[in-house]
């Protein structure tokens, strides 16, 4: 799979152009747009005091930028990056939420912060899984089919 890592690489290295190009993959941008659309629809459908369009955009974009990297740090056991990963996760899931609602409506923050944390953390993890793959959608589908065929062959033995 294209989620491979090279353990000989310096874990503190700067992002390469290939790393940054992952953010421009059409399938990833489409899923980001779809997620944002669902969050915006949800902000109208559910009358939660802490769910509006700006926080939906802020948290979705931060998740897009950090969730796959955070998950990769965990999966690849890049221990030296754990403090940065924990900070990125916390800031995306709770820090940005606290900052926004602290200034916009502290009462909503007080009422909803705890409930929001767990829902946002679960969504953050799901986003990390969806956006973890490094490659095009056709490569993802091709590799998935190959793995399923291989699994079927091994099950028949």
SVG drawing of the C-alpha trace seen along z (x, -y; Angstrom):
<svg xmlns="http://www.w3.org/2000/svg" viewBox="-33 -37 51 62">
<polyline fill="none" stroke="black" stroke-width="0.4" points="0.0,0.0 1.1,-3.6 0.9,-4.3 4.4,-2.9 7.0,-4.6 10.7,-4.8 12.1,-4.3 15.5,-5.6 14.0,-9.1 14.4,-11.7 11.1,-11.9 11.6,-15.6 12.1,-16.3 10.2,-19.1 7.3,-18.2 8.2,-17.5 6.3,-18.6 5.0,-15.0 3.6,-15.3 2.0,-18.6 0.6,-17.3 -1.5,-14.9 -3.7,-17.8 -4.5,-18.6 -5.8,-15.1 -9.2,-15.5 -10.8,-12.7 -9.5,-14.1 -10.8,-17.6 -14.1,-16.1 -14.5,-14.3 -13.5,-17.4 -16.1,-19.4 -18.7,-16.7 -17.9,-16.7 -18.1,-20.4 -21.5,-20.4 -22.7,-17.8 -21.5,-19.9 -23.2,-23.0 -26.5,-21.1 -26.2,-19.7 -25.7,-23.1 -29.1,-24.1 -30.9,-20.8 -29.7,-20.4 -30.3,-23.4 -27.2,-23.0 -26.0,-26.3 -22.4,-25.6 -22.8,-24.4 -22.5,-27.1 -20.9,-27.5 -17.6,-29.2 -16.7,-26.5 -17.7,-23.8 -15.2,-25.3 -12.5,-25.9 -12.5,-22.4 -13.0,-20.6 -10.1,-22.3 -7.8,-21.7 -8.8,-18.1 -8.0,-17.9 -4.6,-19.3 -3.7,-17.3 -5.8,-14.1 -3.9,-11.9 -0.6,-13.1 -1.6,-12.4 -2.7,-8.9 0.4,-8.3 2.6,-9.3 0.7,-6.7 0.7,-3.9 4.4,-4.4 5.4,-4.7 7.2,-8.0 7.6,-8.5 9.6,-11.7 6.6,-13.3 4.0,-12.3 4.1,-15.6 3.4,-17.5 0.8,-14.9 -1.0,-15.2 -1.0,-19.0 -2.3,-19.0 -5.1,-16.5 -6.0,-18.5 -5.9,-21.9 -8.1,-20.6 -10.6,-18.7 -10.8,-21.1 -8.4,-24.1 -9.8,-25.7 -13.3,-25.0 -12.5,-26.6 -10.8,-29.6 -13.8,-30.3 -16.5,-29.9 -14.6,-31.7 -15.0,-34.9 -18.3,-34.2 -20.5,-32.8 -18.8,-31.6 -22.2,-30.2 -22.4,-27.8 -18.8,-26.8 -19.6,-26.0 -22.7,-24.0 -21.3,-22.0 -17.5,-21.7 -17.4,-18.2 -20.0,-16.7 -18.2,-18.3 -14.9,-16.9 -15.8,-13.2 -17.9,-13.7 -15.1,-15.7 -12.4,-13.3 -14.3,-10.4 -14.8,-12.4 -11.1,-13.4 -10.1,-9.7 -12.4,-8.8 -11.0,-11.6 -7.5,-10.4 -8.5,-6.9 -10.2,-8.3 -7.4,-10.6 -4.4,-8.4 -3.9,-6.8 -1.2,-8.4 -2.3,-8.0 -5.0,-8.6 -8.5,-7.2 -7.8,-4.7 -4.7,-3.5 -6.6,-3.0 -9.3,-1.1 -6.8,1.0 -4.8,1.9 -8.0,2.7 -9.1,5.1 -5.7,6.7 -5.8,7.2 -9.3,8.6 -8.3,11.1 -5.2,12.1 -7.4,12.6 -9.8,14.7 -7.0,16.9 -5.6,17.5 -9.0,18.4 -9.5,21.0 -6.2,22.8"/>
</svg>
